[in-house]
Amino acid sequence: MAEAFDELKTEVQQIIDLIAAKQFQQAVEKHADASDLLDDLIDHAEDDDTLVELSHYQVLLNHLHQKIHNP
């Protein structure tokens, strides 16, 4: 699970970097990958603390989605 969290963190940072570079199509693709990974992590979360942390990423991904589609 820790490896998946690290992967999620990396993908979210890449989305932020792509938005900053105004590479919106790549950001859309990376966002889809990160969303799939997040959904998988939520499905396999075993405790409430993990779900709370994942919910923070869910909010962040929703915000980044808005930034991508409304630059």
Distance bins in CASP14 RR format, pairs under 12 A and 6 or more apart:
PFRMAT RR
TARGET T0000
AUTHOR 0000-0000-0000
RMODE 2
METHOD distances of the structure
MODEL  1
1 7 0 0 0 0 0 1 0 0 0 0 0
1 8 0 0 0 0 0 1 0 0 0 0 0
1 37 0 0 0 0 0 1 0 0 0 0 0
1 40 0 0 0 0 0 1 0 0 0 0 0
1 41 1 0 0 1 0 0 0 0 0 0 0
1 42 0 0 0 0 0 1 0 0 0 0 0
1 43 0 0 0 0 0 1 0 0 0 0 0
1 44 1 0 0 1 0 0 0 0 0 0 0
1 45 0 0 0 0 1 0 0 0 0 0 0
1 46 1 0 0 1 0 0 0 0 0 0 0
1 47 0 0 0 0 0 1 0 0 0 0 0
1 49 0 0 0 0 0 1 0 0 0 0 0
1 50 1 0 0 1 0 0 0 0 0 0 0
1 53 0 0 0 0 0 1 0 0 0 0 0
1 54 0 0 0 0 0 1 0 0 0 0 0
2 8 0 0 0 0 0 1 0 0 0 0 0
2 9 0 0 0 0 0 1 0 0 0 0 0
2 41 0 0 0 0 0 1 0 0 0 0 0
2 50 0 0 0 0 0 1 0 0 0 0 0
2 53 0 0 0 0 0 1 0 0 0 0 0
3 9 0 0 0 0 0 1 0 0 0 0 0
3 10 0 0 0 0 0 1 0 0 0 0 0
3 37 0 0 0 0 0 1 0 0 0 0 0
3 41 0 0 0 0 0 1 0 0 0 0 0
4 10 0 0 0 0 0 1 0 0 0 0 0
4 11 0 0 0 0 0 1 0 0 0 0 0
4 34 0 0 0 0 0 1 0 0 0 0 0
4 36 0 0 0 0 0 1 0 0 0 0 0
4 37 1 0 0 1 0 0 0 0 0 0 0
4 38 0 0 0 0 1 0 0 0 0 0 0
4 39 0 0 0 0 0 1 0 0 0 0 0
4 40 1 0 0 1 0 0 0 0 0 0 0
4 41 1 0 1 0 0 0 0 0 0 0 0
4 42 0 0 0 0 0 1 0 0 0 0 0
4 43 0 0 0 0 0 1 0 0 0 0 0
4 44 0 0 0 0 1 0 0 0 0 0 0
4 45 0 0 0 0 0 1 0 0 0 0 0
4 50 0 0 0 0 0 1 0 0 0 0 0
4 53 0 0 0 0 0 1 0 0 0 0 0
4 54 0 0 0 0 0 1 0 0 0 0 0
4 57 0 0 0 0 0 1 0 0 0 0 0
5 11 0 0 0 0 0 1 0 0 0 0 0
5 12 0 0 0 0 0 1 0 0 0 0 0
5 34 0 0 0 0 0 1 0 0 0 0 0
5 37 0 0 0 0 1 0 0 0 0 0 0
5 38 0 0 0 0 0 1 0 0 0 0 0
5 40 0 0 0 0 0 1 0 0 0 0 0
5 41 1 0 0 1 0 0 0 0 0 0 0
5 44 0 0 0 0 0 1 0 0 0 0 0
5 45 0 0 0 0 0 1 0 0 0 0 0
5 50 0 0 0 0 1 0 0 0 0 0 0
5 53 1 0 0 1 0 0 0 0 0 0 0
5 54 0 0 0 0 1 0 0 0 0 0 0
5 56 0 0 0 0 0 1 0 0 0 0 0
5 57 0 0 0 0 1 0 0 0 0 0 0
6 12 0 0 0 0 0 1 0 0 0 0 0
6 13 0 0 0 0 0 1 0 0 0 0 0
6 37 0 0 0 0 0 1 0 0 0 0 0
6 41 0 0 0 0 0 1 0 0 0 0 0
7 13 0 0 0 0 0 1 0 0 0 0 0
7 14 0 0 0 0 0 1 0 0 0 0 0
7 30 0 0 0 0 0 1 0 0 0 0 0
7 33 0 0 0 0 1 0 0 0 0 0 0
7 34 0 0 0 0 1 0 0 0 0 0 0
7 36 0 0 0 0 0 1 0 0 0 0 0
7 37 1 0 0 1 0 0 0 0 0 0 0
7 38 0 0 0 0 0 1 0 0 0 0 0
7 40 0 0 0 0 0 1 0 0 0 0 0
7 41 0 0 0 0 1 0 0 0 0 0 0
7 57 0 0 0 0 0 1 0 0 0 0 0
8 14 0 0 0 0 0 1 0 0 0 0 0
8 15 0 0 0 0 0 1 0 0 0 0 0
8 30 0 0 0 0 0 1 0 0 0 0 0
8 31 0 0 0 0 0 1 0 0 0 0 0
8 33 0 0 0 0 1 0 0 0 0 0 0
8 34 1 0 0 1 0 0 0 0 0 0 0
8 35 0 0 0 0 0 1 0 0 0 0 0
8 36 0 0 0 0 0 1 0 0 0 0 0
8 37 1 0 1 0 0 0 0 0 0 0 0
8 38 1 0 0 1 0 0 0 0 0 0 0
8 39 0 0 0 0 0 1 0 0 0 0 0
8 40 0 0 0 0 1 0 0 0 0 0 0
8 41 1 0 0 1 0 0 0 0 0 0 0
8 42 0 0 0 0 0 1 0 0 0 0 0
8 50 0 0 0 0 0 1 0 0 0 0 0
8 53 0 0 0 0 1 0 0 0 0 0 0
8 54 0 0 0 0 1 0 0 0 0 0 0
8 56 0 0 0 0 0 1 0 0 0 0 0
8 57 1 0 0 1 0 0 0 0 0 0 0
8 58 0 0 0 0 0 1 0 0 0 0 0
8 60 0 0 0 0 0 1 0 0 0 0 0
8 61 0 0 0 0 1 0 0 0 0 0 0
9 15 0 0 0 0 0 1 0 0 0 0 0
9 16 0 0 0 0 0 1 0 0 0 0 0
9 34 0 0 0 0 1 0 0 0 0 0 0
9 37 0 0 0 0 0 1 0 0 0 0 0
9 38 0 0 0 0 0 1 0 0 0 0 0
9 41 0 0 0 0 0 1 0 0 0 0 0
9 53 0 0 0 0 0 1 0 0 0 0 0
9 54 0 0 0 0 0 1 0 0 0 0 0
9 56 0 0 0 0 0 1 0 0 0 0 0
9 57 0 0 0 0 1 0 0 0 0 0 0
9 60 0 0 0 0 0 1 0 0 0 0 0
9 61 0 0 0 0 0 1 0 0 0 0 0
10 16 0 0 0 0 0 1 0 0 0 0 0
10 17 0 0 0 0 0 1 0 0 0 0 0
10 30 0 0 0 0 0 1 0 0 0 0 0
10 33 0 0 0 0 0 1 0 0 0 0 0
10 34 0 0 0 0 1 0 0 0 0 0 0
10 37 0 0 0 0 0 1 0 0 0 0 0
10 57 0 0 0 0 0 1 0 0 0 0 0
11 17 0 0 0 0 0 1 0 0 0 0 0
11 18 0 0 0 0 0 1 0 0 0 0 0
11 26 0 0 0 0 0 1 0 0 0 0 0
11 27 0 0 0 0 0 1 0 0 0 0 0
11 29 0 0 0 0 0 1 0 0 0 0 0
11 30 1 0 0 1 0 0 0 0 0 0 0
11 31 0 0 0 0 1 0 0 0 0 0 0
11 32 0 0 0 0 0 1 0 0 0 0 0
11 33 1 0 0 1 0 0 0 0 0 0 0
11 34 1 0 1 0 0 0 0 0 0 0 0
11 35 0 0 0 0 1 0 0 0 0 0 0
11 36 0 0 0 0 1 0 0 0 0 0 0
11 37 1 0 0 1 0 0 0 0 0 0 0
11 38 0 0 0 0 1 0 0 0 0 0 0
11 41 0 0 0 0 0 1 0 0 0 0 0
11 57 0 0 0 0 1 0 0 0 0 0 0
11 60 0 0 0 0 0 1 0 0 0 0 0
11 61 0 0 0 0 1 0 0 0 0 0 0
11 64 0 0 0 0 0 1 0 0 0 0 0
12 18 0 0 0 0 0 1 0 0 0 0 0
12 19 0 0 0 0 0 1 0 0 0 0 0
12 27 0 0 0 0 0 1 0 0 0 0 0
12 30 0 0 0 0 1 0 0 0 0 0 0
12 31 0 0 0 0 1 0 0 0 0 0 0
12 33 0 0 0 0 0 1 0 0 0 0 0
12 34 1 0 1 0 0 0 0 0 0 0 0
12 35 0 0 0 0 0 1 0 0 0 0 0
12 37 0 0 0 0 1 0 0 0 0 0 0
12 38 0 0 0 0 1 0 0 0 0 0 0
12 54 0 0 0 0 0 1 0 0 0 0 0
12 56 0 0 0 0 0 1 0 0 0 0 0
12 57 1 0 0 1 0 0 0 0 0 0 0
12 58 0 0 0 0 0 1 0 0 0 0 0
12 59 0 0 0 0 0 1 0 0 0 0 0
12 60 1 0 0 1 0 0 0 0 0 0 0
12 61 1 0 0 1 0 0 0 0 0 0 0
12 62 0 0 0 0 0 1 0 0 0 0 0
12 63 0 0 0 0 0 1 0 0 0 0 0
12 64 1 0 0 1 0 0 0 0 0 0 0
12 65 0 0 0 0 0 1 0 0 0 0 0
13 19 0 0 0 0 0 1 0 0 0 0 0
13 20 0 0 0 0 0 1 0 0 0 0 0
13 27 0 0 0 0 0 1 0 0 0 0 0
13 30 0 0 0 0 1 0 0 0 0 0 0
13 34 0 0 0 0 1 0 0 0 0 0 0
13 57 0 0 0 0 0 1 0 0 0 0 0
13 60 0 0 0 0 0 1 0 0 0 0 0
13 64 0 0 0 0 0 1 0 0 0 0 0
14 20 0 0 0 0 0 1 0 0 0 0 0
14 21 0 0 0 0 0 1 0 0 0 0 0
14 23 0 0 0 0 0 1 0 0 0 0 0
14 26 0 0 0 0 1 0 0 0 0 0 0
14 27 0 0 0 0 1 0 0 0 0 0 0
14 29 0 0 0 0 0 1 0 0 0 0 0
14 30 1 0 1 0 0 0 0 0 0 0 0
14 31 0 0 0 0 1 0 0 0 0 0 0
14 33 0 0 0 0 1 0 0 0 0 0 0
14 34 0 0 0 0 1 0 0 0 0 0 0
14 37 0 0 0 0 0 1 0 0 0 0 0
14 64 0 0 0 0 0 1 0 0 0 0 0
15 21 0 0 0 0 0 1 0 0 0 0 0
15 23 0 0 0 0 0 1 0 0 0 0 0
15 24 0 0 0 0 0 1 0 0 0 0 0
15 26 0 0 0 0 1 0 0 0 0 0 0
15 27 1 0 1 0 0 0 0 0 0 0 0
15 28 0 0 0 0 1 0 0 0 0 0 0
15 29 0 0 0 0 1 0 0 0 0 0 0
15 30 1 0 1 0 0 0 0 0 0 0 0
15 31 1 0 1 0 0 0 0 0 0 0 0
15 32 0 0 0 0 0 1 0 0 0 0 0
15 33 0 0 0 0 1 0 0 0 0 0 0
15 34 1 0 0 1 0 0 0 0 0 0 0
15 35 0 0 0 0 0 1 0 0 0 0 0
15 37 0 0 0 0 0 1 0 0 0 0 0
15 38 0 0 0 0 0 1 0 0 0 0 0
15 57 0 0 0 0 0 1 0 0 0 0 0
15 60 0 0 0 0 1 0 0 0 0 0 0
15 61 1 0 0 1 0 0 0 0 0 0 0
15 62 0 0 0 0 0 1 0 0 0 0 0
15 63 0 0 0 0 0 1 0 0 0 0 0
15 64 1 0 1 0 0 0 0 0 0 0 0
15 65 0 0 0 0 1 0 0 0 0 0 0
15 67 0 0 0 0 1 0 0 0 0 0 0
15 68 1 0 0 1 0 0 0 0 0 0 0
16 23 0 0 0 0 0 1 0 0 0 0 0
16 27 0 0 0 0 1 0 0 0 0 0 0
16 30 0 0 0 0 1 0 0 0 0 0 0
16 31 0 0 0 0 0 1 0 0 0 0 0
16 34 0 0 0 0 0 1 0 0 0 0 0
16 60 0 0 0 0 1 0 0 0 0 0 0
16 61 0 0 0 0 0 1 0 0 0 0 0
16 63 0 0 0 0 0 1 0 0 0 0 0
16 64 1 0 0 1 0 0 0 0 0 0 0
16 67 0 0 0 0 1 0 0 0 0 0 0
16 68 0 0 0 0 0 1 0 0 0 0 0
17 23 0 0 0 0 1 0 0 0 0 0 0
17 26 0 0 0 0 1 0 0 0 0 0 0
17 27 0 0 0 0 1 0 0 0 0 0 0
17 30 0 0 0 0 1 0 0 0 0 0 0
17 64 0 0 0 0 0 1 0 0 0 0 0
18 24 1 0 0 1 0 0 0 0 0 0 0
18 25 0 0 0 0 1 0 0 0 0 0 0
18 26 1 0 1 0 0 0 0 0 0 0 0
18 27 1 1 0 0 0 0 0 0 0 0 0
18 28 0 0 0 0 1 0 0 0 0 0 0
18 29 0 0 0 0 1 0 0 0 0 0 0
18 30 1 0 0 1 0 0 0 0 0 0 0
18 31 0 0 0 0 1 0 0 0 0 0 0
18 33 0 0 0 0 0 1 0 0 0 0 0
18 34 0 0 0 0 0 1 0 0 0 0 0
18 64 0 0 0 0 1 0 0 0 0 0 0
18 67 0 0 0 0 0 1 0 0 0 0 0
18 68 0 0 0 0 1 0 0 0 0 0 0
18 71 0 0 0 0 0 1 0 0 0 0 0
19 25 0 0 0 0 0 1 0 0 0 0 0
19 26 0 0 0 0 1 0 0 0 0 0 0
19 27 1 0 1 0 0 0 0 0 0 0 0
19 28 0 0 0 0 0 1 0 0 0 0 0
19 30 0 0 0 0 1 0 0 0 0 0 0
19 31 0 0 0 0 1 0 0 0 0 0 0
19 63 0 0 0 0 0 1 0 0 0 0 0
19 64 1 0 0 1 0 0 0 0 0 0 0
19 65 0 0 0 0 0 1 0 0 0 0 0
19 66 0 0 0 0 0 1 0 0 0 0 0
19 67 1 0 1 0 0 0 0 0 0 0 0
19 68 1 0 0 1 0 0 0 0 0 0 0
19 69 0 0 0 0 0 1 0 0 0 0 0
19 70 0 0 0 0 0 1 0 0 0 0 0
19 71 1 0 0 1 0 0 0 0 0 0 0
20 26 0 0 0 0 0 1 0 0 0 0 0
20 27 0 0 0 0 1 0 0 0 0 0 0
20 64 0 0 0 0 0 1 0 0 0 0 0
20 67 0 0 0 0 1 0 0 0 0 0 0
20 68 0 0 0 0 0 1 0 0 0 0 0
20 71 0 0 0 0 0 1 0 0 0 0 0
21 27 0 0 0 0 1 0 0 0 0 0 0
21 30 0 0 0 0 0 1 0 0 0 0 0
21 71 0 0 0 0 0 1 0 0 0 0 0
22 67 0 0 0 0 0 1 0 0 0 0 0
22 68 0 0 0 0 0 1 0 0 0 0 0
22 71 1 0 0 1 0 0 0 0 0 0 0
23 29 0 0 0 0 1 0 0 0 0 0 0
23 30 0 0 0 0 1 0 0 0 0 0 0
23 31 0 0 0 0 0 1 0 0 0 0 0
23 68 0 0 0 0 0 1 0 0 0 0 0
23 71 0 0 0 0 0 1 0 0 0 0 0
24 30 0 0 0 0 0 1 0 0 0 0 0
24 31 0 0 0 0 1 0 0 0 0 0 0
24 64 0 0 0 0 0 1 0 0 0 0 0
24 65 0 0 0 0 0 1 0 0 0 0 0
24 67 0 0 0 0 1 0 0 0 0 0 0
24 68 1 0 1 0 0 0 0 0 0 0 0
24 69 0 0 0 0 1 0 0 0 0 0 0
24 70 0 0 0 0 0 1 0 0 0 0 0
24 71 1 0 0 1 0 0 0 0 0 0 0
25 31 0 0 0 0 0 1 0 0 0 0 0
25 32 0 0 0 0 0 1 0 0 0 0 0
25 68 0 0 0 0 1 0 0 0 0 0 0
25 69 0 0 0 0 0 1 0 0 0 0 0
25 71 0 0 0 0 0 1 0 0 0 0 0
26 32 0 0 0 0 0 1 0 0 0 0 0
26 33 0 0 0 0 0 1 0 0 0 0 0
26 68 0 0 0 0 1 0 0 0 0 0 0
27 33 0 0 0 0 0 1 0 0 0 0 0
27 34 0 0 0 0 0 1 0 0 0 0 0
27 61 0 0 0 0 0 1 0 0 0 0 0
27 64 1 0 0 1 0 0 0 0 0 0 0
27 65 0 0 0 0 1 0 0 0 0 0 0
27 66 0 0 0 0 0 1 0 0 0 0 0
27 67 0 0 0 0 1 0 0 0 0 0 0
27 68 1 0 1 0 0 0 0 0 0 0 0
27 69 0 0 0 0 1 0 0 0 0 0 0
27 71 0 0 0 0 1 0 0 0 0 0 0
28 34 0 0 0 0 0 1 0 0 0 0 0
28 35 0 0 0 0 0 1 0 0 0 0 0
28 64 0 0 0 0 0 1 0 0 0 0 0
28 65 0 0 0 0 1 0 0 0 0 0 0
28 67 0 0 0 0 0 1 0 0 0 0 0
28 68 1 0 1 0 0 0 0 0 0 0 0
28 69 0 0 0 0 1 0 0 0 0 0 0
28 71 0 0 0 0 0 1 0 0 0 0 0
29 35 0 0 0 0 0 1 0 0 0 0 0
29 36 0 0 0 0 0 1 0 0 0 0 0
29 68 0 0 0 0 0 1 0 0 0 0 0
30 36 0 0 0 0 0 1 0 0 0 0 0
30 37 0 0 0 0 0 1 0 0 0 0 0
30 61 0 0 0 0 0 1 0 0 0 0 0
30 64 0 0 0 0 1 0 0 0 0 0 0
30 65 0 0 0 0 0 1 0 0 0 0 0
30 68 0 0 0 0 1 0 0 0 0 0 0
31 37 0 0 0 0 0 1 0 0 0 0 0
31 38 0 0 0 0 0 1 0 0 0 0 0
31 57 0 0 0 0 0 1 0 0 0 0 0
31 60 0 0 0 0 0 1 0 0 0 0 0
31 61 1 0 0 1 0 0 0 0 0 0 0
31 62 0 0 0 0 0 1 0 0 0 0 0
31 63 0 0 0 0 0 1 0 0 0 0 0
31 64 1 0 0 1 0 0 0 0 0 0 0
31 65 1 0 0 1 0 0 0 0 0 0 0
31 66 0 0 0 0 0 1 0 0 0 0 0
31 67 0 0 0 0 1 0 0 0 0 0 0
31 68 1 0 0 1 0 0 0 0 0 0 0
31 69 0 0 0 0 1 0 0 0 0 0 0
32 38 0 0 0 0 0 1 0 0 0 0 0
32 39 0 0 0 0 0 1 0 0 0 0 0
32 61 0 0 0 0 0 1 0 0 0 0 0
32 64 0 0 0 0 0 1 0 0 0 0 0
32 65 0 0 0 0 1 0 0 0 0 0 0
32 68 0 0 0 0 0 1 0 0 0 0 0
33 39 0 0 0 0 0 1 0 0 0 0 0
33 40 0 0 0 0 0 1 0 0 0 0 0
33 61 0 0 0 0 0 1 0 0 0 0 0
34 40 0 0 0 0 0 1 0 0 0 0 0
34 41 0 0 0 0 0 1 0 0 0 0 0
34 54 0 0 0 0 0 1 0 0 0 0 0
34 57 0 0 0 0 1 0 0 0 0 0 0
34 58 0 0 0 0 0 1 0 0 0 0 0
34 60 0 0 0 0 1 0 0 0 0 0 0
34 61 1 0 0 1 0 0 0 0 0 0 0
34 62 0 0 0 0 0 1 0 0 0 0 0
34 64 0 0 0 0 1 0 0 0 0 0 0
34 65 0 0 0 0 0 1 0 0 0 0 0
34 68 0 0 0 0 0 1 0 0 0 0 0
35 41 0 0 0 0 0 1 0 0 0 0 0
35 42 0 0 0 0 0 1 0 0 0 0 0
35 54 0 0 0 0 0 1 0 0 0 0 0
35 57 0 0 0 0 1 0 0 0 0 0 0
35 58 0 0 0 0 1 0 0 0 0 0 0
35 60 0 0 0 0 0 1 0 0 0 0 0
35 61 1 0 1 0 0 0 0 0 0 0 0
35 62 0 0 0 0 1 0 0 0 0 0 0
35 64 0 0 0 0 1 0 0 0 0 0 0
35 65 0 0 0 0 1 0 0 0 0 0 0
35 68 0 0 0 0 0 1 0 0 0 0 0
36 42 0 0 0 0 0 1 0 0 0 0 0
36 43 0 0 0 0 0 1 0 0 0 0 0
36 61 0 0 0 0 0 1 0 0 0 0 0
37 43 0 0 0 0 0 1 0 0 0 0 0
37 44 0 0 0 0 0 1 0 0 0 0 0
37 54 0 0 0 0 0 1 0 0 0 0 0
37 57 0 0 0 0 1 0 0 0 0 0 0
37 58 0 0 0 0 0 1 0 0 0 0 0
37 61 0 0 0 0 1 0 0 0 0 0 0
38 44 0 0 0 0 0 1 0 0 0 0 0
38 45 0 0 0 0 0 1 0 0 0 0 0
38 50 0 0 0 0 0 1 0 0 0 0 0
38 51 0 0 0 0 0 1 0 0 0 0 0
38 53 0 0 0 0 0 1 0 0 0 0 0
38 54 1 0 0 1 0 0 0 0 0 0 0
38 55 0 0 0 0 1 0 0 0 0 0 0
38 56 0 0 0 0 0 1 0 0 0 0 0
38 57 1 0 1 0 0 0 0 0 0 0 0
38 58 1 0 0 1 0 0 0 0 0 0 0
38 59 0 0 0 0 0 1 0 0 0 0 0
38 60 0 0 0 0 1 0 0 0 0 0 0
38 61 1 0 0 1 0 0 0 0 0 0 0
38 62 0 0 0 0 0 1 0 0 0 0 0
38 64 0 0 0 0 0 1 0 0 0 0 0
38 65 0 0 0 0 0 1 0 0 0 0 0
39 45 0 0 0 0 0 1 0 0 0 0 0
39 54 0 0 0 0 1 0 0 0 0 0 0
39 57 0 0 0 0 0 1 0 0 0 0 0
39 58 0 0 0 0 1 0 0 0 0 0 0
39 61 0 0 0 0 0 1 0 0 0 0 0
40 54 0 0 0 0 0 1 0 0 0 0 0
41 50 1 0 0 1 0 0 0 0 0 0 0
41 51 0 0 0 0 1 0 0 0 0 0 0
41 53 0 0 0 0 1 0 0 0 0 0 0
41 54 1 0 1 0 0 0 0 0 0 0 0
41 55 0 0 0 0 0 1 0 0 0 0 0
41 57 0 0 0 0 1 0 0 0 0 0 0
41 58 0 0 0 0 1 0 0 0 0 0 0
41 61 0 0 0 0 0 1 0 0 0 0 0
42 50 0 0 0 0 1 0 0 0 0 0 0
42 51 1 0 0 1 0 0 0 0 0 0 0
42 52 0 0 0 0 0 1 0 0 0 0 0
42 53 0 0 0 0 0 1 0 0 0 0 0
42 54 1 0 1 0 0 0 0 0 0 0 0
42 55 0 0 0 0 1 0 0 0 0 0 0
42 56 0 0 0 0 0 1 0 0 0 0 0
42 57 0 0 0 0 1 0 0 0 0 0 0
42 58 1 0 0 1 0 0 0 0 0 0 0
42 61 0 0 0 0 0 1 0 0 0 0 0
43 50 0 0 0 0 0 1 0 0 0 0 0
43 51 0 0 0 0 0 1 0 0 0 0 0
43 54 0 0 0 0 0 1 0 0 0 0 0
44 50 0 0 0 0 1 0 0 0 0 0 0
44 51 0 0 0 0 0 1 0 0 0 0 0
44 54 0 0 0 0 0 1 0 0 0 0 0
45 51 1 0 1 0 0 0 0 0 0 0 0
45 52 0 0 0 0 1 0 0 0 0 0 0
45 53 0 0 0 0 1 0 0 0 0 0 0
45 54 1 0 0 1 0 0 0 0 0 0 0
45 55 0 0 0 0 1 0 0 0 0 0 0
45 57 0 0 0 0 0 1 0 0 0 0 0
45 58 0 0 0 0 0 1 0 0 0 0 0
46 54 0 0 0 0 0 1 0 0 0 0 0
47 53 0 0 0 0 0 1 0 0 0 0 0
47 54 0 0 0 0 0 1 0 0 0 0 0
48 54 0 0 0 0 0 1 0 0 0 0 0
48 55 0 0 0 0 0 1 0 0 0 0 0
49 55 0 0 0 0 0 1 0 0 0 0 0
49 56 0 0 0 0 0 1 0 0 0 0 0
50 56 0 0 0 0 0 1 0 0 0 0 0
50 57 0 0 0 0 0 1 0 0 0 0 0
51 57 0 0 0 0 0 1 0 0 0 0 0
51 58 0 0 0 0 1 0 0 0 0 0 0
52 58 0 0 0 0 0 1 0 0 0 0 0
52 59 0 0 0 0 0 1 0 0 0 0 0
53 59 0 0 0 0 0 1 0 0 0 0 0
53 60 0 0 0 0 0 1 0 0 0 0 0
54 60 0 0 0 0 0 1 0 0 0 0 0
54 61 0 0 0 0 0 1 0 0 0 0 0
55 61 0 0 0 0 0 1 0 0 0 0 0
55 62 0 0 0 0 0 1 0 0 0 0 0
56 62 0 0 0 0 0 1 0 0 0 0 0
56 63 0 0 0 0 0 1 0 0 0 0 0
57 63 0 0 0 0 0 1 0 0 0 0 0
57 64 0 0 0 0 0 1 0 0 0 0 0
58 64 0 0 0 0 0 1 0 0 0 0 0
58 65 0 0 0 0 0 1 0 0 0 0 0
59 65 0 0 0 0 0 1 0 0 0 0 0
59 66 0 0 0 0 0 1 0 0 0 0 0
60 66 0 0 0 0 0 1 0 0 0 0 0
60 67 0 0 0 0 0 1 0 0 0 0 0
61 67 0 0 0 0 0 1 0 0 0 0 0
61 68 0 0 0 0 0 1 0 0 0 0 0
62 68 0 0 0 0 0 1 0 0 0 0 0
62 69 0 0 0 0 0 1 0 0 0 0 0
63 69 0 0 0 0 0 1 0 0 0 0 0
63 70 0 0 0 0 0 1 0 0 0 0 0
64 70 0 0 0 0 0 1 0 0 0 0 0
64 71 0 0 0 0 0 1 0 0 0 0 0
65 71 0 0 0 0 0 1 0 0 0 0 0
END
